[in-house]
Amino acid sequence: MLRYLTGRLLRAVLTIFLVITFAFFVLHLSGDPAMMILSADAPPESVKAFRAAWGLDRPLWIQYLAYVWNALHGDLGNSMRDGRPAVQLVLERVPATLAITVPAFLLKLVIGIPAGIYAALHRNSAADRLTMMVSVAGFTVPSFVLALVLVLVFSVQLGWLPSAGSDRPTSAILPIVTLGIAGAAILARFTRSAMLEVLGQPYIRAASAKGLQWRTVVVRHALPNAAIPTTTIVGFMVGTLIAGAVVVESVFAWPGIGRLLVSSVSNRDLAVVQVILLLVAATMVTANIVVDVVYGWLDPRLRRGGARGR
Amino acid sequence: MRALHGIDLEVRRGEALGLVGESGCGKSVTWLAALGLLGGRARIGGEVLLEGRNLAGAPVAELERVRGRRIAMIFQDPSSSLNPVHRIGRQLGEALRLHRGLEGTALEAEAQRLLDRVGIADGKRRLGDYPHELSGGMNQRVMIAMALAGQPDLLIADEPTTALDATIQAQILELLAEIRRETRMAMVLISHDLGVVAENTDRVCVMYAGRIVEDAPIDTVFEAPAHPYTRGLLAALPELEGPRRMLVPIAGVVPEPANLPPGCSFAPRCDRRIEACGHAPPPATELAPQHRVACIRA
């Protein structure tokens, strides 16, 4: 187990490193921070001075090596826009993002999983069809469209909730609901198909043949087994807690990581973008490792020689 | 789609009955239907009488009291009939708690005794194993132990050895025979193998396309098979003694359940068919006491 985890950790570090490298080159090759931050008609000498100050006049690979060197020493650079450490800038935004993504995540679980289980247990009933119709609608409608519809109904028509910003306690409700609905829809579909797969297994029929009540069969023999595939998607959702709200934060002018990412990318504020990507990659990778550990706990078949199997 | 077309079948106390036929002829469905295990979308007509009480259409709670306790069932693929995420002990204990109300050390002792009874050595350790840690034969033994937990009057063994190696097959069948001698439990052995049925049962029902075409004591089936399909099955069976002979396959294939011929389902493959065979399904007639056959040519 320890060897397995060490291997996973090494691969995680490699993944994060690749993400950073890729982002570094894409960002540096796709636009000039000096032009973005100083504006295109800045005098040539100030552009030159800006480049020199941030080391942008050096060859790209030297910049890259310098970046990696500094990063390994804990220095992830400063924001080109306000000169503060990028890490600090990003971490300041984390609570705001988590304030909408964590409740949205809970909303997904609380709605999605029971809806999926119910639909599977009442397969082909009117309730099942309705659940799946809502679910298809829920994840095919892009979140910005859903956001706008919710704003139209609850802010413009009914006037119950603010349409944007973060100045009131109720401001978070619409972003949370927008994020939650799409995720709940995906989770409901996933849970339903996982349950249907399990309910079709011979051990379910065998458990019934044993004389167990249907309720007991479902609780003891179907739910634990269906939890295994469902964990994958839930784990993925945990991975998106940091970066999953880019669109929604932008629509609702919510001051989280997502909006910082959008503005930093358009300004080519390289250090900030890199820190955000690093954080996103780290959460994703951590979520994956957690999912693997949970898998082993849920499924005894994966417990022994789990490392060999991969 | 209709899978069964009027199954008239009786199992007496302590009897061993074989149910033979090709895959898809409705052998398993008959018993799943009788126990209400086909799911909500299946429609079942007629009567399933257990000591005079009709189980067909009985409330679920009543069926649940019958399952496992009066009528237990073991299945074709033992390894997938056990839940992969629960330990053997937990799954066996579940049956013991349900049917015998055992708890704690009594439960554990009985679970160990049952494993021992079905020939699993080192039961105490095995109770902590997961199904994937046991072989198919071992898992079938566990399934049998689980079936015995309810001390049933009737065991439905649905192709219990089909998924197992030949040597293990013989062991499992021997185990079932032993248990029957001890407990006088009745058994229905579902199989596509007439040989297996012949060695392990007293009476056999031959099924074809959702109907019982012949119902007779084992000896009668081998000495004087009446239905052309039964004869066909025997002709396709190799003999250990006597001169070597060519095995004769039955020509043609089993008709689709949705596309049965109007008369006798076997008529298209039958070498003795006459025109009347195509008119209506033949009724079962009694050729001799305990020997019924559904064929107008018999």
Interface residues (C-beta under 8 A of the other chain):
Chain A: N124 Q201 P202 Y203 R205 A206 A207 S208 A209 K210 G211 L212 Q213 W214 R220 H221 P224 N225 I228 L298 D299 P300 R301
Chain B: L32 L35 L37 R41 V60 E64 R65 V66 R67 G68 R69 A72 M73 F75 D77 S80 S81 L82 N83 P84 V85 H86 R87 E94 A95 L98 H99 Y130 H132 M143 M146 G150
